[in-house]
């Protein structure tokens, strides 16, 4: 005996089946007796498939716009070349405190007018004067590199 299968569009996340918005093929009885009556899913029709395709295309377009914006931000960050931060200095060129991500965010904001999430900045521990290379992660594969120069105040 062959199981009858049916395609359904999930309206909620269901463990071991899928996430909301996915189209899944399930047993007819599972859909008729559980998924559809409890409003966890609805039967897939050509109209619903067309709507899903439109939504996927729109989300792809939005992702491309976001990626393009991130690439432009990377270029503008790298066009700065060097960011200079002034700190108070004690003995042996050691600075009071340290340079942190907030200092870098403020410096980039003053140069570009763009705000960057401070959690995306990777900096080495900076306790003395000198030049350092920092990385700003804009996406998993988009990383902007910037020179940081710490000079005495």
Secondary structure by P-SEA (a helix, b strand, c coil): cbbbbbbbbbcccccccccccbbbbccaaaaaccccccccbbbbcaaaaaaaaaaaaaaaaaaaaaaaaaaaaaaaaaaacbbbbbbbbcccccccccccaaaaaaaaaaacccccccccccccccccbbbbbbbbbccccbbbbbbbbbbcc
